[in-house]
Structures are given as C-alpha cells and as structure tokens.
Amino acid sequence: MKIIKLSFEEMRKRVSRYQRLLPNPEQKVDARLRNHKRELLSVIGHGVSEDPDNPTAIIEAEDFHVTYIRAKRGNGAALHAHPTVEVFIPLTGNWTVYWNEGDDQEMYTLLPYDCISVPAGVMRGYLNTGPIDGLMMNIVGGTDPGKVIWAKSVLEEAATTGLSLNSQGELINIDNKTTEKLCD
C-alpha cells in the first residue's frame, strides 16, 4: 500500500457533522405508507436512495455507504431487498428487523449498539419497536450498492399514495398521472 498525505481541506471533505445532516423523509418509495415514515440522513455515499438529489454529507463512497435512520415508535422500512449486505446498528431505542415474506417471516429485536448483518438478496424490513424515538445506523456494502428491490405489495400500496419508481429506480410523483421527479 502506498502511504498518502492529505491536507486539512482534503480531509475536511471527509467529515460529517451530525447537526449539519439534512434529513430526507421521502428518500424511498414507501415513505408515505402507514408505519413507514422516517428520516434518512445520508452520511457517506448516496446509498440506495431513490432520490437522485438526496443530500449527502460525504459524497465519496469507497466500498460502503452509511445512513442514519430516525423514526418514531412504530415506524421503519417496508419489506425490501438489496443486492449487497446491509448492516443495522441501533444507537437509541429498540429496533426489530424482520425478514422473509409471508408464513416464513422471522424477526429479531436489537437493543442499542447491537448489530445485525442481513445478506444480499434477503427480503427485510425494520421498525422502531422501542418506547422512544429511535436512531439507527445503517451500512450498505459496495461502492455501487445497486437499487432497492421492493416487495410487490409495497410498490402497489405506494402507488396509492402517489409515489412510484421510474425505470431507473428513481422516485416519481404519479399524482395526477405526472411522471415528474419529486426532487424537481
């Protein structure tokens, strides 16, 4: 390995201050669904955001992406899969991670600083099941983490709220039959 030197300004581009992170409550197609409201704060890389203009603190992602998730009790992400590993680490509150569809669904409740690593291709979701608003760290593998694969039922329900995905996997507002990107 070649040792490199960075200036203060170069390293400063690689620092994220929690207080300066911009939450994105509609970064995913399930954002308007009951029990799936949450704020996603992109720390490193764009992750698997479906909003191409998602604000990100540290743009450069080298083999992983980090996001903080804030949610009130009873809220989280709907059933979905990724083509890469996804790691969850609760920082505050209790979070239940569930996986598989239908009768095969399993779940595990995590307490602060516990960790679970969900393999690529496994349908998964999560909910803040603690008594307080929760904060959880999410890490997705890969320099290019790919796109979210949503359970069919999630996409169908999201369409009733006016959210859908275009052919590139980006959020679109389908209210009034428009295909205008939400971020425009």
Secondary structure, DSSP 4 states (H G I P E B T S, - for coil): -------HHHHHTT---GGGPPPBTTSSTTTTSTT---EEEEEES-TT-S-TT--EEE---SSEEEEEEEE-TT-EEEEEE-SS-EEEEEEES-EEEEESSGGG-EEEEE-TT--EEEPTT--EEEEE-SSS-EEEEEEEESSS----EE-HHHHHHHHTTTEEE-TTS-EEE-GGG--EETT-
